[in-house]
Amino acid sequence: MIISKLDFLLRAELDQETLDVWIKEEWLVPRGTAAELMFSEIDVARAKLIQDLRRDMGVNDEGVGVILNLVDQVHGLRKALAGLLGTRRE
């Protein structure tokens, strides 16, 4: 499901300034053009994870970047493994 920037900001409970910083840091990578950013449900979940890391767990900005990178790697590995297992079953 594609979400407009305004809907994303409301659902993620973010302000525009914070969103701009998170995009600059590449913690969030929305689709679309700079004039019309589009987000997904995964982006909302990722924003909530960032908030949990920073607010509830006290992770600093550098740590957030490291954690998000590791999460992305795990998802990439899971996708690759699923592809391998799917290929083997055929």
N, C-alpha and C positions, 0 to 999 in steps of 0.2 A: 504494500500500500504506500503510495506516494503522499507526502505531507508537505504543505506549504511552510514557508519560514515562520509565518505568524503562528500557525497551528503548532509547529515544532516548539517555538519559544514558550507557548502556553503549556503544552504537555510536559516539556522538560523543566518548566519553572526556571527559565533563564532570562537574563536581560540581553539586549543586543550587544553591549560591550563585552560581556563574558563570551558570547557566541563568537564574536570577532576574534578574540584571543585564542579560543579553542580551535578555530579554523586555522589561524596563523600557525599554531603549534602542531597542526595536523592531527589533533586528537579526534576531530570530526572532519570528514571529507564528504561534504554534500555534493549532490549532482546538480547539473544545470549551470547556468551562467552566473556571474557575479551579481547581475541585476535580478535574477530570479532563481534563488537557491531552492532546491528540493531535497527533502529528507525522507528517510524510511523509518519503519518501526525499530529497526536495528539501531539507527542513529539515536532514537529516543532512549532505548535501553542503554546504549553506550554513554549518553549524557548522564543518565541516572547513576551508572557505575562510577563515572568521574566524580559526581557529587558525593557519592558514598565514600570513595577513596579520600577525597579532600576533607570533607566535613566530618564524617563519622570515624574515619580511621586515621586522620591526621597526616596523610601522605602529602609530601611536598610536590611541587610541580615537576621536578626532575624525576621523582619516583613515579608519578602518574604516567609520564612518558614511557618509562621503562616497563611498567605493568601493562600498559596498553599494547606496547610492542610485543610483549610475551603472550598476551591474550590473542593477538593477531596471528602470531606464529603457531599457537596451539590450534586455532581454527583452520589455518592453512594445512597443518599436518593432518588433522582429522579429515579434511576434504581429500587430501592426497591418499590417505589410507583407505577411505571409502571408495575412491576410484580404483585402487589396486584390488581391493576385495571384490568389487563389482566386476572387474575384468577377469579375475580368477574364477568366478562362479559361472561364467559363460562358457 
